[in-house]
Amino acid sequence: AKASNSQPKFGIVTWHTEGFNQRGEAVIAFRRTNLVRRRAG
């Protein structure tokens, strides 16, 4: 996770998700960002 500048105990994670139909064609794709607590150490 990339460290958050404003909240050092948290990191920024970006997820990319894709969905395909039965023919293997991409029918949805999106990216989302979450703030997650970072591990100590």
mmCIF file of the N, C-alpha and C atoms, coordinates in Angstrom:
data_MODEL
# 
_entry.id   MODEL 
# 
loop_
_atom_site.group_PDB 
_atom_site.id 
_atom_site.type_symbol 
_atom_site.label_atom_id 
_atom_site.label_alt_id 
_atom_site.label_comp_id 
_atom_site.label_asym_id 
_atom_site.label_entity_id 
_atom_site.label_seq_id 
_atom_site.pdbx_PDB_ins_code 
_atom_site.Cartn_x 
_atom_site.Cartn_y 
_atom_site.Cartn_z 
_atom_site.occupancy 
_atom_site.B_iso_or_equiv 
_atom_site.pdbx_formal_charge 
_atom_site.auth_seq_id 
_atom_site.auth_comp_id 
_atom_site.auth_asym_id 
_atom_site.auth_atom_id 
_atom_site.pdbx_PDB_model_num 
ATOM 1   N N  . ALA A 1 1  ? 0.841   -1.183  0.000   1.00 0.00 ? 1  ALA A N  1 
ATOM 2   C CA . ALA A 1 1  ? 0.000   0.000   0.000   1.00 0.00 ? 1  ALA A CA 1 
ATOM 3   C C  . ALA A 1 1  ? 0.882   1.241   0.000   1.00 0.00 ? 1  ALA A C  1 
ATOM 4   N N  . LYS A 1 2  ? 0.452   2.227   -0.731  1.00 0.00 ? 2  LYS A N  1 
ATOM 5   C CA . LYS A 1 2  ? 1.153   3.509   -0.743  1.00 0.00 ? 2  LYS A CA 1 
ATOM 6   C C  . LYS A 1 2  ? 0.761   4.251   0.529   1.00 0.00 ? 2  LYS A C  1 
ATOM 7   N N  . ALA A 1 3  ? 1.734   4.786   1.254   1.00 0.00 ? 3  ALA A N  1 
ATOM 8   C CA . ALA A 1 3  ? 1.451   5.490   2.501   1.00 0.00 ? 3  ALA A CA 1 
ATOM 9   C C  . ALA A 1 3  ? 0.612   6.737   2.232   1.00 0.00 ? 3  ALA A C  1 
ATOM 10  N N  . SER A 1 4  ? -0.352  6.961   3.108   1.00 0.00 ? 4  SER A N  1 
ATOM 11  C CA . SER A 1 4  ? -1.173  8.163   3.020   1.00 0.00 ? 4  SER A CA 1 
ATOM 12  C C  . SER A 1 4  ? -0.399  9.328   3.623   1.00 0.00 ? 4  SER A C  1 
ATOM 13  N N  . ASN A 1 5  ? -0.354  10.457  2.937   1.00 0.00 ? 5  ASN A N  1 
ATOM 14  C CA . ASN A 1 5  ? 0.358   11.628  3.459   1.00 0.00 ? 5  ASN A CA 1 
ATOM 15  C C  . ASN A 1 5  ? -0.345  12.229  4.663   1.00 0.00 ? 5  ASN A C  1 
ATOM 16  N N  . SER A 1 6  ? -1.663  12.212  4.679   1.00 0.00 ? 6  SER A N  1 
ATOM 17  C CA . SER A 1 6  ? -2.411  12.844  5.763   1.00 0.00 ? 6  SER A CA 1 
ATOM 18  C C  . SER A 1 6  ? -2.651  11.914  6.950   1.00 0.00 ? 6  SER A C  1 
ATOM 19  N N  . GLN A 1 7  ? -2.594  10.585  6.721   1.00 0.00 ? 7  GLN A N  1 
ATOM 20  C CA . GLN A 1 7  ? -2.835  9.619   7.793   1.00 0.00 ? 7  GLN A CA 1 
ATOM 21  C C  . GLN A 1 7  ? -1.779  8.520   7.702   1.00 0.00 ? 7  GLN A C  1 
ATOM 22  N N  . PRO A 1 8  ? -0.613  8.712   8.330   1.00 0.00 ? 8  PRO A N  1 
ATOM 23  C CA . PRO A 1 8  ? 0.510   7.786   8.168   1.00 0.00 ? 8  PRO A CA 1 
ATOM 24  C C  . PRO A 1 8  ? 0.242   6.341   8.596   1.00 0.00 ? 8  PRO A C  1 
ATOM 25  N N  . LYS A 1 9  ? -0.746  6.097   9.442   1.00 0.00 ? 9  LYS A N  1 
ATOM 26  C CA . LYS A 1 9  ? -1.060  4.728   9.870   1.00 0.00 ? 9  LYS A CA 1 
ATOM 27  C C  . LYS A 1 9  ? -1.878  3.983   8.819   1.00 0.00 ? 9  LYS A C  1 
ATOM 28  N N  . PHE A 1 10 ? -2.221  4.670   7.752   1.00 0.00 ? 10 PHE A N  1 
ATOM 29  C CA . PHE A 1 10 ? -3.041  4.082   6.699   1.00 0.00 ? 10 PHE A CA 1 
ATOM 30  C C  . PHE A 1 10 ? -2.314  4.117   5.364   1.00 0.00 ? 10 PHE A C  1 
ATOM 31  N N  . GLY A 1 11 ? -2.729  3.238   4.483   1.00 0.00 ? 11 GLY A N  1 
ATOM 32  C CA . GLY A 1 11 ? -2.177  3.206   3.139   1.00 0.00 ? 11 GLY A CA 1 
ATOM 33  C C  . GLY A 1 11 ? -3.295  3.247   2.115   1.00 0.00 ? 11 GLY A C  1 
ATOM 34  N N  . ILE A 1 12 ? -2.935  3.611   0.904   1.00 0.00 ? 12 ILE A N  1 
ATOM 35  C CA . ILE A 1 12 ? -3.895  3.712   -0.187  1.00 0.00 ? 12 ILE A CA 1 
ATOM 36  C C  . ILE A 1 12 ? -3.686  2.526   -1.123  1.00 0.00 ? 12 ILE A C  1 
ATOM 37  N N  . VAL A 1 13 ? -4.751  1.770   -1.349  1.00 0.00 ? 13 VAL A N  1 
ATOM 38  C CA . VAL A 1 13 ? -4.699  0.605   -2.231  1.00 0.00 ? 13 VAL A CA 1 
ATOM 39  C C  . VAL A 1 13 ? -5.675  0.844   -3.381  1.00 0.00 ? 13 VAL A C  1 
ATOM 40  N N  . THR A 1 14 ? -5.213  0.620   -4.604  1.00 0.00 ? 14 THR A N  1 
ATOM 41  C CA . THR A 1 14 ? -6.070  0.750   -5.781  1.00 0.00 ? 14 THR A CA 1 
ATOM 42  C C  . THR A 1 14 ? -6.346  -0.641  -6.336  1.00 0.00 ? 14 THR A C  1 
ATOM 43  N N  . TRP A 1 15 ? -7.618  -0.956  -6.540  1.00 0.00 ? 15 TRP A N  1 
ATOM 44  C CA . TRP A 1 15 ? -8.064  -2.250  -7.054  1.00 0.00 ? 15 TRP A CA 1 
ATOM 45  C C  . TRP A 1 15 ? -8.578  -2.061  -8.472  1.00 0.00 ? 15 TRP A C  1 
ATOM 46  N N  . HIS A 1 16 ? -8.284  -2.988  -9.338  1.00 0.00 ? 16 HIS A N  1 
ATOM 47  C CA . HIS A 1 16 ? -8.827  -2.979  -10.704 1.00 0.00 ? 16 HIS A CA 1 
ATOM 48  C C  . HIS A 1 16 ? -9.603  -4.281  -10.885 1.00 0.00 ? 16 HIS A C  1 
ATOM 49  N N  . THR A 1 17 ? -10.855 -4.154  -11.271 1.00 0.00 ? 17 THR A N  1 
ATOM 50  C CA . THR A 1 17 ? -11.731 -5.316  -11.421 1.00 0.00 ? 17 THR A CA 1 
ATOM 51  C C  . THR A 1 17 ? -12.297 -5.351  -12.838 1.00 0.00 ? 17 THR A C  1 
ATOM 52  N N  . GLU A 1 18 ? -12.327 -6.537  -13.421 1.00 0.00 ? 18 GLU A N  1 
ATOM 53  C CA . GLU A 1 18 ? -12.904 -6.721  -14.753 1.00 0.00 ? 18 GLU A CA 1 
ATOM 54  C C  . GLU A 1 18 ? -13.883 -7.889  -14.709 1.00 0.00 ? 18 GLU A C  1 
ATOM 55  N N  . GLY A 1 19 ? -14.949 -7.787  -15.468 1.00 0.00 ? 19 GLY A N  1 
ATOM 56  C CA . GLY A 1 19 ? -15.912 -8.878  -15.584 1.00 0.00 ? 19 GLY A CA 1 
ATOM 57  C C  . GLY A 1 19 ? -16.112 -9.234  -17.047 1.00 0.00 ? 19 GLY A C  1 
ATOM 58  N N  . PHE A 1 20 ? -16.270 -10.531 -17.308 1.00 0.00 ? 20 PHE A N  1 
ATOM 59  C CA . PHE A 1 20 ? -16.391 -11.028 -18.680 1.00 0.00 ? 20 PHE A CA 1 
ATOM 60  C C  . PHE A 1 20 ? -17.656 -11.860 -18.829 1.00 0.00 ? 20 PHE A C  1 
ATOM 61  N N  . ASN A 1 21 ? -18.239 -11.834 -20.017 1.00 0.00 ? 21 ASN A N  1 
ATOM 62  C CA . ASN A 1 21 ? -19.407 -12.670 -20.284 1.00 0.00 ? 21 ASN A CA 1 
ATOM 63  C C  . ASN A 1 21 ? -18.964 -14.059 -20.742 1.00 0.00 ? 21 ASN A C  1 
ATOM 64  N N  . GLN A 1 22 ? -19.930 -14.887 -21.086 1.00 0.00 ? 22 GLN A N  1 
ATOM 65  C CA . GLN A 1 22 ? -19.645 -16.273 -21.454 1.00 0.00 ? 22 GLN A CA 1 
ATOM 66  C C  . GLN A 1 22 ? -18.838 -16.399 -22.745 1.00 0.00 ? 22 GLN A C  1 
ATOM 67  N N  . ARG A 1 23 ? -18.779 -15.327 -23.536 1.00 0.00 ? 23 ARG A N  1 
ATOM 68  C CA . ARG A 1 23 ? -17.981 -15.342 -24.773 1.00 0.00 ? 23 ARG A CA 1 
ATOM 69  C C  . ARG A 1 23 ? -16.574 -14.783 -24.553 1.00 0.00 ? 23 ARG A C  1 
ATOM 70  N N  . GLY A 1 24 ? -16.259 -14.454 -23.306 1.00 0.00 ? 24 GLY A N  1 
ATOM 71  C CA . GLY A 1 24 ? -14.935 -13.928 -22.996 1.00 0.00 ? 24 GLY A CA 1 
ATOM 72  C C  . GLY A 1 24 ? -14.772 -12.447 -23.292 1.00 0.00 ? 24 GLY A C  1 
ATOM 73  N N  . GLU A 1 25 ? -15.884 -11.769 -23.547 1.00 0.00 ? 25 GLU A N  1 
ATOM 74  C CA . GLU A 1 25 ? -15.840 -10.342 -23.843 1.00 0.00 ? 25 GLU A CA 1 
ATOM 75  C C  . GLU A 1 25 ? -15.931 -9.546  -22.545 1.00 0.00 ? 25 GLU A C  1 
ATOM 76  N N  . ALA A 1 26 ? -15.107 -8.523  -22.430 1.00 0.00 ? 26 ALA A N  1 
ATOM 77  C CA . ALA A 1 26 ? -15.157 -7.658  -21.248 1.00 0.00 ? 26 ALA A CA 1 
ATOM 78  C C  . ALA A 1 26 ? -16.476 -6.891  -21.261 1.00 0.00 ? 26 ALA A C  1 
ATOM 79  N N  . VAL A 1 27 ? -17.232 -6.977  -20.169 1.00 0.00 ? 27 VAL A N  1 
ATOM 80  C CA . VAL A 1 27 ? -18.516 -6.285  -20.095 1.00 0.00 ? 27 VAL A CA 1 
ATOM 81  C C  . VAL A 1 27 ? -18.527 -5.218  -19.005 1.00 0.00 ? 27 VAL A C  1 
ATOM 82  N N  . ILE A 1 28 ? -17.553 -5.265  -18.116 1.00 0.00 ? 28 ILE A N  1 
ATOM 83  C CA . ILE A 1 28 ? -17.437 -4.245  -17.080 1.00 0.00 ? 28 ILE A CA 1 
ATOM 84  C C  . ILE A 1 28 ? -15.980 -4.166  -16.641 1.00 0.00 ? 28 ILE A C  1 
ATOM 85  N N  . ALA A 1 29 ? -15.553 -2.967  -16.348 1.00 0.00 ? 29 ALA A N  1 
ATOM 86  C CA . ALA A 1 29 ? -14.213 -2.758  -15.801 1.00 0.00 ? 29 ALA A CA 1 
ATOM 87  C C  . ALA A 1 29 ? -14.266 -1.499  -14.949 1.00 0.00 ? 29 ALA A C  1 
ATOM 88  N N  . PHE A 1 30 ? -13.726 -1.585  -13.756 1.00 0.00 ? 30 PHE A N  1 
ATOM 89  C CA . PHE A 1 30 ? -13.692 -0.397  -12.913 1.00 0.00 ? 30 PHE A CA 1 
ATOM 90  C C  . PHE A 1 30 ? -12.495 -0.443  -11.982 1.00 0.00 ? 30 PHE A C  1 
ATOM 91  N N  . ARG A 1 31 ? -12.135 0.721   -11.489 1.00 0.00 ? 31 ARG A N  1 
ATOM 92  C CA . ARG A 1 31 ? -11.018 0.875   -10.572 1.00 0.00 ? 31 ARG A CA 1 
ATOM 93  C C  . ARG A 1 31 ? -11.557 1.573   -9.328  1.00 0.00 ? 31 ARG A C  1 
ATOM 94  N N  . ARG A 1 32 ? -11.146 1.101   -8.168  1.00 0.00 ? 32 ARG A N  1 
ATOM 95  C CA . ARG A 1 32 ? -11.574 1.751   -6.929  1.00 0.00 ? 32 ARG A CA 1 
ATOM 96  C C  . ARG A 1 32 ? -10.374 1.901   -6.008  1.00 0.00 ? 32 ARG A C  1 
ATOM 97  N N  . THR A 1 33 ? -10.455 2.845   -5.120  1.00 0.00 ? 33 THR A N  1 
ATOM 98  C CA . THR A 1 33 ? -9.364  3.136   -4.195  1.00 0.00 ? 33 THR A CA 1 
ATOM 99  C C  . THR A 1 33 ? -9.892  3.017   -2.775  1.00 0.00 ? 33 THR A C  1 
ATOM 100 N N  . ASN A 1 34 ? -9.126  2.345   -1.921  1.00 0.00 ? 34 ASN A N  1 
ATOM 101 C CA . ASN A 1 34 ? -9.505  2.169   -0.525  1.00 0.00 ? 34 ASN A CA 1 
ATOM 102 C C  . ASN A 1 34 ? -8.383  2.637   0.384   1.00 0.00 ? 34 ASN A C  1 
ATOM 103 N N  . LEU A 1 35 ? -8.769  3.113   1.551   1.00 0.00 ? 35 LEU A N  1 
ATOM 104 C CA . LEU A 1 35 ? -7.827  3.475   2.600   1.00 0.00 ? 35 LEU A CA 1 
ATOM 105 C C  . LEU A 1 35 ? -7.808  2.319   3.591   1.00 0.00 ? 35 LEU A C  1 
ATOM 106 N N  . VAL A 1 36 ? -6.643  1.714   3.819   1.00 0.00 ? 36 VAL A N  1 
ATOM 107 C CA . VAL A 1 36 ? -6.536  0.550   4.701   1.00 0.00 ? 36 VAL A CA 1 
ATOM 108 C C  . VAL A 1 36 ? -5.468  0.784   5.759   1.00 0.00 ? 36 VAL A C  1 
ATOM 109 N N  . ARG A 1 37 ? -5.680  0.175   6.924   1.00 0.00 ? 37 ARG A N  1 
ATOM 110 C CA . ARG A 1 37 ? -4.699  0.291   7.999   1.00 0.00 ? 37 ARG A CA 1 
ATOM 111 C C  . ARG A 1 37 ? -3.437  -0.464  7.613   1.00 0.00 ? 37 ARG A C  1 
ATOM 112 N N  . ARG A 1 38 ? -2.281  0.166   7.833   1.00 0.00 ? 38 ARG A N  1 
ATOM 113 C CA . ARG A 1 38 ? -1.001  -0.457  7.504   1.00 0.00 ? 38 ARG A CA 1 
ATOM 114 C C  . ARG A 1 38 ? -0.533  -1.332  8.662   1.00 0.00 ? 38 ARG A C  1 
ATOM 115 N N  . ARG A 1 39 ? 0.235   -2.359  8.338   1.00 0.00 ? 39 ARG A N  1 
ATOM 116 C CA . ARG A 1 39 ? 0.808   -3.236  9.358   1.00 0.00 ? 39 ARG A CA 1 
ATOM 117 C C  . ARG A 1 39 ? 1.957   -2.533  10.069  1.00 0.00 ? 39 ARG A C  1 
ATOM 118 N N  . ALA A 1 40 ? 2.126   -2.852  11.335  1.00 0.00 ? 40 ALA A N  1 
ATOM 119 C CA . ALA A 1 40 ? 3.260   -2.309  12.089  1.00 0.00 ? 40 ALA A CA 1 
ATOM 120 C C  . ALA A 1 40 ? 4.553   -2.932  11.572  1.00 0.00 ? 40 ALA A C  1 
ATOM 121 N N  . GLY A 1 41 ? 5.617   -2.142  11.548  1.00 0.00 ? 41 GLY A N  1 
ATOM 122 C CA . GLY A 1 41 ? 6.922   -2.668  11.142  1.00 0.00 ? 41 GLY A CA 1 
ATOM 123 C C  . GLY A 1 41 ? 7.144   -2.469  9.724   1.00 0.00 ? 41 GLY A C  1 
# 
